[in-house]
């Protein structure tokens, strides 16, 4: 495997008919459903125009975008959603997920390379700040090109605890091991007012109990951001999960600037 393929982003990248490692988390977590509930609850705080222009950097498979669409459609708000992601394979799956809906505009890029052409109403980073070398630079780019920003980042419990338990095996290139407290510190250093709300989701990790289970192996690789774990390493992480039970609670935080 080349050095390029060994990067942490390889848990998202895939080729041809392959399924990304990340899909195992999408299929076994109710985090996106819980996020949608928070978006409904906090709607008046983040959606303030009609029509409404959103820009998400690190849009992935479109799983978060679908939740925003559900809420905006239910509220009968006309919108445009600009989705930015560095991986063409992810963007292709995003397009397949949203169909031919013309309200979604897909572009290739990341926090370092993408240059916004116009200001948006809401800038989004939904679990994508882990992959930027500098929280402050990424947040500044979002903030300078948006009326408001909405950030989602995990807290100490759940994935972060798995990563801390196997820190040496996390393929860390940027801020993969981080929590919402690091993001809040960056916002405060930048002098950006914000509010924060916690929500709790569940991940079915029963498949992780069996080191030969293909879904469990992908979940373990995703949790450690490392597609190149050895069988011995996967077996050790699998033993860790057998001691933790069949469900892992994930504590996530939504930060909305004012």
Buried (B, 14 or more C-beta within 10 A) or exposed (E): EEEEEEBBBBBBBBEEEEEBBBBBBBEBBBBBEBBBBBBEEBBEBBBEEEEBBBBBBBBBBBBBBBBBBBBBEEBEBEBBBBBBBBBEBBBEBBBEBBEEEEBBEBBEBBBEEBEBEEEBBBBBBBBBBBBBEBBBEBBBBBBEBBBBBBBBBBBEBBBBBBBEBBEEBBBBBBBBBBBBEBBBEBBEEBEBEBEBEEBBBBBBBBBBBBBEBEBBBBBBBBBBBBBBBEEEBBBBBBEBBBEBEEEBEBBBBBBBBE
